[in-house]
């Protein structure tokens, strides 16, 4: 069906945009807010409400497909695009994107999404959030045109051959780390708790002692609240480079600490996201590659997850080629077009690493739902519960969407979406 109109409207995200540099530098909490002066360009305050834009494609016949432009919580950090502003984004979409979409037929997701993702204005790509939301709407439009789910469109156009079933969900705690862990355990989530270990003084400790205490508490709480021994969640913590900060970026010291944590976490598997921030892509590949090698050398079972400095499809390919992580966080808004998320997840899986379809608490319900389709179609190893930091809302949004997709597509053969196999 042809696209007859494009409508854009500002909408709310599920969380906030935070200045990571200021927080890591020691910004203090003031209730839910932070005190101090922002350090990252584009921020008017350290914590500010997230902004998003809903892009609606009106199809011939009146059906409406939509996706949401949103950016990560820590915009402007780790090589990412600057903090996202809805008003300027709408102006850009109306001037440069709408003329390319109006009158086009929603026939091929890969083709049309690739065209939008490659669009440049004044020699620069569109903000990642714009590419993210517009390509979501395109995927929805193609699915509506064919009368199938978005997961089926991705599965068939990329010829993944993957059974469409729910993938394990990773839930994040935010700063309410204890009550939210209880929620996760009661709902028996597969991967927990994230932990938001983003400050050395308050959450890690000068020698990692505060974080170790939290790992012990999570381990014991699972055993206390878990109904039986069959519940064995995977422990995944995001440390925002603070371990490297505490240990002076000493690879041997970081490896020894992580090896100790993996013993403390037993009997649960341990994953640590972003243990060191080396300040650049090349530096990060070198640091995490060395850390992973050292962990293997000493027989530690902890898995390393890459996040910062691994933003684009090209970045992901570089980290995979170097073997610089066990798990690749495909941080969906950072990749721009949602087509890049599909490409990245498949590339990671083909190369034997674990593919984490992530994102951010600062997305919307719609972007979370569409990511669920892509994660299922590409066989992701885990997906982030999003948006928000309240556990229940993000878990509900992603889990329910995957359940619906699995039920709708059960028994349908691949290829139902009418896509001819690529040559």
C-alpha positions in Angstrom: 0.0 0.0 0.0 1.3 3.5 -0.8 2.1 5.9 2.0 -0.3 8.9 1.6 0.7 11.0 4.6 3.3 11.3 7.4 2.3 12.6 10.8 4.8 13.5 13.6 3.9 14.3 17.2 6.1 14.7 20.3 5.5 12.0 22.9 6.9 10.9 26.3 9.6 8.4 26.9 9.6 5.9 29.7 12.4 7.6 31.7 14.9 10.5 31.5 18.1 11.6 29.8 21.0 11.7 32.2 24.4 13.2 32.0 26.7 10.2 32.5 29.9 12.2 32.8 28.5 14.4 35.6 27.1 11.3 37.5 30.4 9.4 37.2 32.2 12.6 38.4 30.2 12.4 41.6 26.9 14.3 41.1 24.8 13.9 44.2 21.2 12.8 44.3 18.6 15.3 45.4 15.6 13.1 45.8 15.1 11.7 42.3 17.0 14.6 40.8 20.7 15.3 40.8 22.5 18.4 42.0 25.3 20.1 40.1 26.2 21.4 36.7 25.9 19.2 33.6 29.2 18.3 31.9 28.0 16.8 28.6 27.1 19.2 25.7 23.4 19.5 25.0 22.2 18.9 28.6 20.5 21.8 30.4 20.6 19.8 33.7 22.1 16.5 34.8 18.7 14.7 34.7 16.1 16.0 32.3 12.9 14.4 30.9 13.4 12.2 27.9 11.9 13.3 24.6 10.5 11.2 21.7 8.7 11.6 18.5 6.0 9.3 17.2 6.1 8.9 13.4 2.8 7.8 11.9 2.6 6.6 8.2 -0.9 6.9 6.8 -1.4 4.1 4.3 -3.8 4.1 1.3 -7.1 2.9 2.7 -6.6 4.6 6.1 -4.5 2.1 8.0 -1.8 3.8 10.1 1.7 2.4 10.9 3.8 4.0 13.5 7.2 3.9 15.3 8.9 6.1 17.9 12.1 8.1 17.6 13.9 7.8 21.0 17.5 8.0 22.2 19.4 6.3 25.1 19.4 7.5 28.7 23.1 8.4 28.5 23.1 10.4 25.2 26.4 12.0 24.3 28.5 9.5 26.2 30.7 6.8 24.7 30.7 8.2 21.2 26.9 8.5 21.0 24.8 11.1 19.3 23.9 14.1 21.4 20.8 14.3 23.6 17.6 14.2 21.5 15.2 17.1 21.1 11.8 16.4 19.7 11.0 19.8 18.2 14.2 19.9 16.0 13.7 16.3 15.0 10.2 16.9 13.7 11.4 19.8 11.6 14.1 17.6 10.2 11.7 14.8 9.4 9.2 17.1 7.8 11.9 18.7 5.6 14.0 15.8 4.6 12.2 12.5 5.3 8.6 13.1 4.4 9.3 13.9 0.7 11.0 10.6 0.4 8.2 8.6 2.0 5.0 10.2 0.6 3.7 8.2 -2.4 6.1 5.3 -1.7 4.8 1.7 -1.5 5.5 -0.2 1.6 6.8 -3.2 -0.2 10.3 -4.0 1.1 11.4 -3.2 4.7 15.1 -3.7 4.0 15.1 -1.5 0.9 13.1 1.4 2.2 14.7 1.3 5.7 18.1 1.2 4.2 17.4 4.2 2.1 16.3 6.2 5.1 19.2 5.0 7.3 21.7 6.1 4.6 20.1 9.6 4.2 22.4 12.5 4.9 21.6 16.2 5.5 24.4 18.7 5.0 26.9 15.8 4.7 25.9 14.1 8.0 23.6 11.2 8.9 20.3 11.9 10.5 20.3 11.7 14.3 20.2 8.0 15.3 16.8 8.5 17.1 15.2 9.8 13.9 16.5 6.8 11.8 15.4 4.5 14.6 11.8 5.7 14.8 11.2 6.2 11.0 12.4 2.7 10.2 10.2 1.2 12.9 7.2 2.9 11.2 8.4 1.4 7.9 8.6 -2.1 9.3 5.1 -1.7 10.7 3.8 -0.4 7.3 5.3 -3.4 5.4 3.7 -5.8 8.0 0.3 -4.2 7.7 0.6 -4.2 3.9 1.3 -7.9 3.9 -1.1 -8.8 6.7 1.5 -10.4 8.9 3.5 -9.6 12.0 6.6 -7.5 12.0 8.6 -10.5 13.2 7.5 -12.4 10.1 8.6 -9.6 7.9 12.1 -9.6 9.4 12.4 -13.4 9.5 11.4 -13.7 5.9 13.3 -10.7 4.4 16.5 -11.7 6.2 15.8 -15.5 5.7 16.7 -16.2 9.3 14.8 -19.5 9.4 14.3 -18.9 13.2 11.2 -20.2 15.1 9.3 -17.2 16.4 9.3 -17.8 20.2 9.9 -15.6 23.2 13.5 -15.0 24.1 14.9 -14.5 27.7 14.2 -11.1 29.2 16.8 -9.0 31.1 15.2 -6.6 33.6 16.9 -3.5 35.1 16.5 -2.2 38.6 17.3 1.5 38.4 18.3 3.0 41.7 15.6 1.2 43.7 17.9 -1.8 43.6 16.5 -3.9 46.5 12.7 -3.6 46.0 13.1 -4.0 42.3 15.2 -7.2 42.7 12.4 -8.6 44.8 9.9 -7.9 41.9 12.2 -9.7 39.5 12.5 -12.8 41.6 8.8 -13.0 42.3 8.1 -12.8 38.6 11.0 -15.3 37.9 12.7 -13.2 35.2 15.5 -15.0 33.3 18.2 -12.3 33.6 18.6 -9.8 36.4 19.2 -7.2 37.9 21.4 -4.7 36.0 22.0 -2.8 39.2 23.0 0.6 37.8 26.5 0.6 39.3 27.4 4.0 37.8 29.3 5.6 40.7 32.5 4.4 42.5 31.9 6.2 45.8 28.2 5.2 46.3 27.7 2.0 44.4 31.1 0.2 43.7 33.4 1.2 46.5 37.1 2.1 46.3 38.0 -1.6 46.3 34.7 -2.9 44.8 33.4 -3.8 48.3 30.0 -2.1 48.0 29.3 -3.9 44.7 30.4 -7.2 46.1 28.0 -6.8 49.0 25.2 -6.2 46.5 26.1 -9.3 44.5 26.0 -11.4 47.7 22.7 -9.9 48.6 21.2 -10.6 45.2 22.5 -14.2 45.4 21.0 -14.8 48.8 17.7 -13.0 47.9 17.2 -15.4 45.0 17.6 -18.3 47.3 15.4 -16.8 49.9 12.5 -15.7 47.7 12.8 -18.2 44.8 10.2 -20.9 45.2 12.6 -23.8 44.4 16.0 -24.7 43.1 14.8 -24.9 39.5 14.8 -21.1 39.3 18.4 -20.2 38.1 18.4 -16.7 36.7 21.6 -15.3 35.1 23.1 -12.4 37.0 23.9 -9.5 34.7 25.3 -6.2 36.2 26.1 -3.0 34.3 29.1 -1.2 35.9 29.5 1.8 33.6 33.3 1.6 33.6 33.5 2.1 37.4 35.5 -1.1 38.0 38.3 0.2 35.7 38.1 3.6 37.5 38.5 2.0 40.9 41.3 -0.3 39.9 43.2 2.2 37.8 42.4 0.4 34.5 44.8 -2.4 35.7 43.7 -5.4 33.6 45.1 -8.0 36.0 43.5 -6.3 39.0 40.2 -6.0 37.3 40.3 -9.6 36.1 41.1 -10.8 39.7 38.2 -8.9 41.1 35.8 -10.2 38.5 37.0 -13.8 39.0 36.3 -13.3 42.7 32.9 -11.9 42.0 32.0 -14.9 39.8 32.8 -17.2 42.8 30.7 -15.0 45.1 27.8 -15.1 42.6 27.8 -19.0 42.4 25.7 -21.0 41.8 24.5 -18.3 39.3 26.3 -17.3 36.1 27.7 -13.8 36.2 27.9 -11.3 33.4 29.5 -7.9 33.8 28.7 -5.1 31.3 31.2 -2.3 30.6 33.7 -3.0 33.4 36.3 -0.6 31.9 35.8 2.6 29.8 38.9 3.1 27.7 37.7 6.3 26.1 37.6 5.2 22.4 36.5 2.4 20.2 40.1 1.2 19.6 41.0 1.5 23.2 37.9 -0.3 24.3 38.5 -3.2 21.9 42.1 -3.5 23.2 41.1 -3.2 26.9 38.2 -5.7 26.8 40.1 -8.1 24.5 42.9 -8.1 27.0 40.5 -8.5 30.0 38.7 -11.4 28.3 42.0 -13.1 27.5 43.2 -12.7 31.1 39.9 -14.1 32.5 40.2 -17.2 30.2 43.8 -17.6 31.3 42.9 -17.7 35.0 39.9 -19.9 34.4 37.3 -17.3 35.5 33.7 -18.0 34.3 32.5 -14.4 34.3 31.2 -13.2 30.9 32.1 -9.7 29.6 29.4 -7.6 27.9 30.4 -4.7 25.6 28.3 -1.5 25.6 29.9 1.9 25.3 32.0 2.6 22.2 30.1 -0.2 20.5 27.3 1.9 19.0 27.0 1.3 15.2 26.8 -1.8 13.1 30.4 -1.1 12.0 31.5 -0.9 15.7 29.8 -4.2 16.5 31.5 -5.9 13.5 34.9 -4.6 14.8 34.3 -5.9 18.4 33.1 -9.3 17.0 36.1 -9.6 14.7 38.5 -8.9 17.7 36.7 -11.3 20.0 36.6 -8.4 22.6 33.5 -9.6 24.5 31.4 -12.7 25.2 28.1 -10.8 24.8 27.5 -7.9 22.4 24.9 -5.4 23.6 23.1 -4.3 20.4 21.9 -1.0 21.9 19.0 -0.5 19.5 18.6 3.3 19.5 22.4 3.8 18.9 22.3 1.8 15.7 19.9 4.2 13.9 17.7 2.2 11.6 16.0 -0.8 13.2 17.3 -2.7 10.1 20.8 -2.3 11.6 19.6 -4.0 14.8 18.5 -7.1 12.7 21.8 -7.1 10.8 23.8 -6.8 14.1 22.0 -9.5 16.0 22.4 -11.9 13.1 26.1 -11.0 12.7 26.8 -11.6 16.3 25.0 -15.0 16.3 26.8 -16.1 13.1 30.1 -15.5 14.7 29.4 -17.5 17.9 29.0 -14.7 20.4 25.9 -14.0 22.5 23.5 -11.4 21.0 21.8 -9.1 23.5 18.9 -7.0 22.0 19.1 -4.2 24.4 18.3 -0.5 24.3 17.4 1.9 27.1 14.9 2.7 29.8 14.5 6.0 27.9 12.5 4.5 25.0 8.8 4.2 24.5 6.2 1.4 24.7 6.1 1.3 20.9 9.9 1.0 20.3 10.0 -1.7 22.9 7.3 -3.7 21.2 8.9 -3.4 17.8 12.3 -4.5 19.2 10.6 -7.6 20.6 9.6 -8.6 17.0 13.1 -8.1 15.8 14.7 -10.0 18.7 12.4 -13.0 18.1 13.0 -13.0 14.3 16.7 -12.9 14.8 17.0 -15.4 17.7 18.5 -13.0 20.2 19.9 -14.6 23.3 18.2 -12.0 25.6 16.2 -8.8 25.3 15.9 -5.8 27.6 12.7 -5.2 29.4 11.9 -1.6 28.5 11.0 1.3 28.8 11.2 2.6 32.4 12.9 1.5 35.5 9.9 0.2 37.4 10.5 -3.5 36.4 6.8 -4.4 36.0 5.9 -2.0 33.2 8.9 -2.8 30.9 8.6 -6.5 31.6 4.9 -6.5 30.8 5.4 -4.5 27.6 8.1 -6.8 26.1 6.9 -10.1 27.5 3.3 -9.6 26.4 4.3 -8.6 22.9 6.4 -11.7 22.5 3.6 -13.9 23.8 1.2 -12.4 21.3 3.6 -12.8 18.4 4.3 -16.4 19.3 0.6 -17.2 19.5 -0.3 -15.4 16.3 2.4 -17.0 14.2 2.2 -20.5 15.7 2.0 -23.0 12.9 2.5 -20.5 10.1 5.2 -21.5 7.7 8.2 -19.2 6.9 7.6 -17.2 3.8 4.0 -16.4 4.5 4.8 -12.7 4.2 5.2 -13.2 0.5 8.9 -12.3 0.2 10.9 -14.1 -2.5 14.2 -15.5 -1.2 17.1 -13.3 -2.0 19.4 -14.7 -4.7 
